[in-house]
C-alpha cells in the first residue's frame, strides 16, 4: 500500500467505524516511547501481505485520535531494532512521516526464510 495523508485519514476512518485494529493494521499511542512490538512484527512478517504499524494514534474508546509522538528518530530506531531482533531474516520497513505520527510497513518474509 502506498501511504499518503489521504490514505492515512481513510484508514483511520475505517478503524473508527470498526472500533478496532485489523489483521493488517495496528495502531499504538507510543506516548511513553517505543511500544513492545515484537509479537506484532512477527505476525505481520508471516502474513501474505505483511502489515502496518501506525504510532502516535490512541485507539481508546474507538476514537483513533492522532496524539502524536515525541522523538521520532528514537522511536524509529527502536522499532527497527525490534524488527531486526524479532524476525529472522528481518523484514524491511518503509516510512510515512505525516505530521506527528509514524507509519511503518512490515512486508511479508518469504516462506523459505521463516
N, C-alpha and C positions, 0 to 999 in steps of 0.2 A: 504494500500500500504506500502510495506517495502521500507524505504528510504536508499539510499547509494549515494556515489558520482556519480556513473554511472547513477542511476535513476534521480538524480537532474539535471545532464547535459542533459539527454534525455528530461526531462520536459522543461528545458529552451530552448532547440532546438525547441520543439513543440510550445511553446509560441511565439518564434521569427517567426516561419512560419505562425502562425495565427495572429500575431501582436496584441495580447491582451490576457487578462486573460481568464480562462474558468469558467464554473459554479462550478467547484470543486477545482480550484487553483487560489489563488490571491497573487500577489507579491506587496511588498511595499519597498520603498527605506529606510525608517526608519533612515535617517541620522540625523534627529532632535530629536531622542528619540523614544518613543513608539507611533506609529500612533494610531489614534482612530479606533478601530476595532469592536466595539460592534455590529453594524449592520451586518457586515460580519460574525462574530461569531454566531449570532442568525440565520442567513441564513444557514450557514453550519450545525448547530445543527439540523435544520429542513430538511436537505437533507437526502435521504435514506442512502447514503454512507458517509455522513459528508463532510469535505473539508479540504484543506490545505492552510495555510498562509506561504509564504516564505518572510522573511525580509532580507534586505540587497541587494535587486535586484532593479535596476532602469529600469522601463519599457518604459522610454521616447523614442519616435521615433521607437518603436518596437524592440529596441536592446536588452532589458532584460540583461543589463550588471550587473555583480556582482560588487557592490560598497562596500560591507561590512557594518558592524555595529560596533559601539563602545559600550563599557559597556554592554556586552551580558547579564550579570546577571540582570542588571536593566531592560533591555528590556524584558527578560523572565518573570520577576516578574510582570511587568506592563501588559503584555499580559495575564498572568494567572489571574491577578486581574480583568481585563476587562471580561474575560470569566466567572469568578465567579459572577460578578455583572450583566452581561448582560443576562445570560441564567440560568433558573431555571428548573431542577437542573443543576448545572454547568457541562459542558462536561469535560471529561478527555482530557489531551493533552499529546502528545509524541513529542520527540525532535530528531532532527538531527543537530549536530554541524558540519558543513563542512566548514573548514577554517573560512570565515568571515560572512557567512550567517546563518540564523536560519530558520528551517522549523518546523512548529507546525501543527499537525494534530488535527482537531476538529471533533470527531466522532459524529454520529447521536445520538440524545437524543430519547429515546423510546417515541412512540406516547402517551402512557398513562401518561407520565411525562411532556408533553408540555402544 
